[in-house]
Amino acid sequence: MLNQFYWPDVAATAQLLTDLGTALVRQDHEVHVVCSRGGYGGEAVRLPREELRDGVHIHRVAATGLGRKRMLHRLCDYVTFYSTGLARCLALPRMDVCVALTTPPFVATIGAACKKLRGTSLVLWAMDLYPEIPAAMGVLRPTSIEYQVLRGLASWTYRQADQVISLGDDMTGRLLANGVRSSRIATIPSWSPGEAVMPCPDAHTKFRDHYGINGHFVVMYSGNMGVVHEFTTILAAAQKLQHREDVRFLFVGGGTQRRWLVQEVRRRGLTNIRFCPYQPLDSLSESLGAADVHLISMKPTVEGLLVPSKLYGILAAGRPSVLVGPDQNEVARTLKLSRSGWVVPAGQAAQLADRIERLAARPGLTKAMGARARRHYETNCARAHRMRDLAGVIEAAARRDV
């Protein structure tokens, strides 16, 4: 298994991959992970180069750990991981299957090299699609030489993959449009990592005490605050609710937009917003459960290019949510199907503020939507379902009968 991050990192891809590795070991497979020694946020970490955890052999390679705040830092981290990751993969004994994620982008080219040199089958688990995402964000022009080169590299990687795992129907549609044969695509949504998130009582908690939100109606954004997420609408809604002493917004996590968010909150003089860092997996029940309603955001241009994994933790926590973004995507359909949330278009701050006030005024509705969220998770999104599907794809790739 090949990804820049793995346990104990806080990155969603690390947590999901950890679940998969542990599940495969329990099914009597030998599992090796090649990952970086650096952390998702660029923080200094001291982790062993080689480690055995829950039966999974972890091989951590040296790479720069400059973090994700600047594009140059990301590129440096990516390039150094490509080189050391490839060297480590080729130094290991031949594997039957390489499961490659998309952190960093195009890391599956290492898996393709293993396939060419050693006959290892390749499963590409697409967490997001490149170079479409930087093009959608205006970082790359679709007509540029750089985009065309990266587009060609992506197409080549898809052709090398024995199977491509998509996170939802919209992403599957994008992959089909990119020329990936339907017989090679398996659509398997995510889940709540570690199944560590359980509904917690609405009573006062240590987490609420620590951040001074006991006795308030809490609106939470938890997870990555990246360039693909829309925050202007959320800030404008918070500004409209500034007069409500009982409503508090809490941003939990980090990412490339966190610094801008902090500065913008100060500039607007918003006293109803607080920030706190990423929470460890064993604290997620309490942190996610501290919210009365969660916010998910997505810019319209990235529809189908990614699926915010935070949705599944929210469902598992038994809390309602509001998606700020487009209404034709995996998250919007899940909220509608589960009847556990609403969609508010980007730019409609008044509508978002109205939804929040409606929930704050009707605790019975908030509880009912949260209960429906948990039921939907247990019925449709539980880890056991996903592990069975993922293991089936990987085992089929090993047999080359895909």
Secondary structure, DSSP 8 states (H G I E B T S, - for coil): -B-S--TT--SHHHHHHHHHHHHHHHTT---EEEEESS-TT-------SEEEETTEEEEEE------SSSHHHHHHHHHHHHHHHHHHHHHS---SEEEE-SSSTTTHHHHHHHHHHH--EEEEE-SB-TTHHHHHTTSS-TTSHHHHHHHHHHHHHHHH-SEEEESSHHHHHHHHHTT--GGGEEE-----GGG------SS--HHHHHTT-TTSEEEEEEEE--TTS--HHHHHHHHHTTT-TTEEEEEEEE-TTHHHHHHHHHHHT--SEEEE----GGGHHHHHHT-SEEEEE--GGGBTTB--THHHHHHHHT--EEEES-SSSHHHHHHHHHT-EEEE-TT-HHHHHHHHHHHHH-HHHHHHHHHHHHHHIIIII-HHHHHHHHHHHHHHHHHT--
